[in-house]
């Protein structure tokens, strides 16, 4: 990015939203074809985790990319817990001190 472009972006960032002319940009009113998370790619972190052998065997049999499938199951569980917590039903688990 050039110095000129940086200056332009800095000037735009300082402007209030109402001062920015968006008349040449059509307003989006139909979001039915929007794809949530299309460009979101969380950072993967390698970990060592001990799981039951039958659980791993089942994932390997049912999903060619079993690690991705395990991650999807864990993410779904996490999202349910977060949603329930946001609704005030659950508290965050407390860490045991050692």
C-alpha positions in Angstrom: 0.0 0.0 0.0 1.4 3.4 -1.0 1.8 6.4 1.3 -0.9 8.2 -0.6 -3.4 5.3 -0.1 -2.5 5.2 3.6 -3.3 8.9 3.9 -6.6 8.5 2.1 -7.6 5.6 4.4 -6.6 7.6 7.5 -8.7 10.6 6.3 -11.7 8.3 5.7 -11.3 6.7 9.1 -11.5 10.1 10.7 -14.8 11.1 8.9 -18.1 10.4 10.5 -20.3 7.9 8.7 -22.9 10.5 7.8 -20.2 12.5 5.9 -19.3 9.6 3.5 -21.1 9.7 0.2 -22.6 6.3 -0.5 -25.1 7.4 -3.2 -23.3 5.4 -5.9 -23.5 2.2 -3.9 -26.9 0.4 -4.0 -28.3 -0.6 -0.6 -28.5 -4.4 0.0 -32.0 -5.4 1.0 -32.0 -9.1 0.1 -29.5 -11.1 2.2 -31.1 -14.5 1.3 -28.0 -15.5 -0.7 -25.5 -14.4 1.9 -23.0 -17.0 3.0 -22.1 -16.8 6.7 -18.5 -17.6 7.4 -17.5 -17.9 3.8 -14.2 -16.0 4.4 -13.7 -16.9 8.0 -11.0 -19.5 8.5 -10.1 -20.0 12.1 -6.5 -20.6 12.9 -5.8 -24.3 13.5 -3.7 -25.2 16.5 -2.1 -28.7 16.6 -2.8 -30.4 19.9 -2.3 -33.8 21.5 -5.5 -35.2 23.0 -6.3 -38.6 24.3 -9.6 -40.0 23.0 -11.2 -43.4 23.3 -10.1 -45.8 20.6 -13.6 -46.7 19.6 -14.5 -43.0 19.2 -11.5 -42.4 16.8 -12.3 -45.6 14.9 -15.9 -44.5 14.4 -14.8 -41.1 13.1 -12.2 -42.6 10.8 -14.9 -45.0 9.4 -17.5 -42.4 8.9 -15.5 -39.4 7.8 -12.6 -39.4 5.4 -11.3 -36.2 7.1 -12.0 -37.4 10.6 -10.1 -34.6 12.3 -12.3 -32.1 10.5 -15.4 -34.0 11.6 -14.2 -34.1 15.3 -13.5 -30.4 15.1 -17.1 -29.8 13.7 -18.6 -31.8 16.6 -16.6 -29.9 19.2 -17.5 -26.6 17.6 -21.2 -27.4 17.6 -21.0 -28.3 21.3 -19.1 -25.1 22.0 -21.6 -22.9 20.1 -24.5 -24.5 22.0 -22.8 -23.8 25.3 -22.0 -20.2 24.3 -25.6 -19.7 23.2 -27.0 -21.2 26.4 -24.6 -19.1 28.4 -25.6 -15.9 26.5 -29.2 -16.8 27.4 -28.2 -16.9 31.1 -28.8 -20.7 31.5 -25.2 -21.8 32.1 -22.2 -20.5 33.8 -18.7 -20.9 32.4 -17.0 -24.0 33.8 -14.7 -23.2 36.8 -11.2 -24.5 36.6 -10.1 -26.9 39.3 -7.1 -25.7 41.1 -4.5 -28.2 41.6 
